[in-house]
Amino acid sequence: MEKNNLKKMNKLKSEKGFTMQDLIVAILMFTIFTGIICSTMYKVYELNARVSLSSQMAMYAVQILEDIDKISYEEAQTKTGEQYREQFSIPAGFKIDLKFSNYKEGEENIEDVIKIVNLRNFNDFLLSWA
């Protein structure tokens, strides 16, 4: 009788194919691996987009500062960020903040030959990632 039970047990414990536990472990490992790869790819894409926008902003800043260097101080003070946006066809998502200050604040009769310009340009898209 014991031999019959052992034969039945051996038939039930066949080592052919996959067990449910093997499949669950394999699917779990695949899911974890896929999640890691996908999140890494997303972070690389995000970093690439940030670098691209930052380089565009730097290019626009250089164009604006070169233009300010060519014109007189008085003329530079009259220009606004919106005028530069139109002049260089800067997209609407880029914000431009220009501020001018005197070389020697408080001293009279000094002609401003040196232009001190604070230029801030930023993008709403980059700020939303920060």
C-alpha positions in Angstrom: 0.0 0.0 0.0 2.8 2.4 0.8 4.3 1.7 -2.7 1.1 2.8 -4.3 1.0 6.0 -2.2 4.6 6.8 -3.2 3.9 6.2 -6.8 0.9 8.6 -6.6 3.0 11.2 -4.8 5.7 10.9 -7.4 3.1 11.5 -10.1 1.8 14.6 -8.3 5.4 15.9 -7.8 6.4 15.7 -11.4 9.4 17.9 -12.2 8.4 18.6 -15.8 7.6 22.2 -16.8 7.2 25.2 -14.6 5.4 25.6 -11.3 3.3 28.5 -10.4 5.9 29.8 -8.0 8.5 29.8 -10.8 6.2 31.8 -13.0 5.4 34.3 -10.3 9.1 34.8 -9.5 10.0 35.2 -13.2 7.2 37.7 -13.8 8.1 39.7 -10.6 11.8 39.8 -11.7 10.8 40.9 -15.2 8.5 43.6 -13.8 11.2 45.0 -11.5 13.8 45.0 -14.3 11.5 46.7 -16.7 10.6 49.3 -14.2 14.2 50.2 -13.5 15.0 50.4 -17.2 12.0 52.6 -18.0 12.6 55.0 -15.1 16.3 55.3 -16.2 15.2 56.1 -19.8 12.8 58.7 -18.5 15.4 60.4 -16.4 17.8 60.5 -19.4 15.1 62.0 -21.5 14.3 64.6 -18.9 17.9 65.6 -18.4 18.4 65.8 -22.2 15.4 68.2 -22.4 16.7 70.3 -19.6 20.1 70.6 -21.2 18.6 71.5 -24.5 16.4 74.3 -23.0 19.3 75.6 -20.9 21.5 75.8 -24.0 18.7 77.7 -25.9 18.4 80.1 -23.0 22.2 80.7 -23.0 22.1 81.4 -26.7 19.3 83.9 -26.3 21.2 85.6 -23.4 24.3 85.9 -25.5 22.4 87.5 -28.4 20.7 90.0 -26.0 24.0 90.9 -24.3 25.8 91.3 -27.6 23.1 93.7 -28.8 23.3 95.7 -25.6 27.0 96.0 -26.0 26.6 97.5 -29.5 24.1 100.2 -28.5 24.4 103.2 -26.2 23.6 103.0 -22.5 20.6 105.3 -22.8 19.2 103.3 -25.7 19.8 100.0 -23.8 17.9 101.3 -20.8 14.8 102.0 -23.0 14.6 98.4 -24.3 12.5 95.8 -22.5 12.5 92.0 -22.5 9.5 92.0 -24.7 11.3 94.1 -27.4 14.2 91.6 -27.3 11.7 88.7 -27.6 10.3 90.2 -30.8 13.8 91.2 -32.1 15.3 87.7 -31.8 12.1 85.6 -32.2 12.3 84.2 -28.7 9.5 81.7 -27.9 6.8 82.8 -25.4 7.8 80.2 -22.8 11.1 82.0 -22.2 11.0 84.8 -19.7 13.5 87.7 -19.9 14.2 90.1 -17.0 16.6 93.0 -17.7 17.9 95.4 -15.1 20.4 98.2 -15.6 22.5 99.9 -12.9 24.9 102.8 -12.8 28.6 102.1 -12.7 29.2 104.5 -9.8 25.9 105.0 -8.1 25.6 108.3 -6.3 28.4 110.3 -7.9 27.4 113.2 -10.1 28.7 114.2 -13.5 30.1 110.8 -14.3 29.3 109.6 -17.8 28.2 106.0 -17.8 30.5 104.3 -20.3 30.3 101.0 -18.6 27.0 99.1 -18.8 26.1 97.0 -15.8 23.3 94.7 -16.9 21.6 92.0 -14.9 19.9 89.6 -17.3 17.8 86.8 -16.1 16.2 84.4 -18.5 14.3 81.4 -17.5 11.7 79.0 -18.7 8.5 78.0 -17.0 9.0 74.4 -18.3 12.3 74.2 -16.4 10.9 75.7 -13.3 8.1 73.1 -13.2 10.8 70.3 -13.0 12.7 71.9 -10.2 
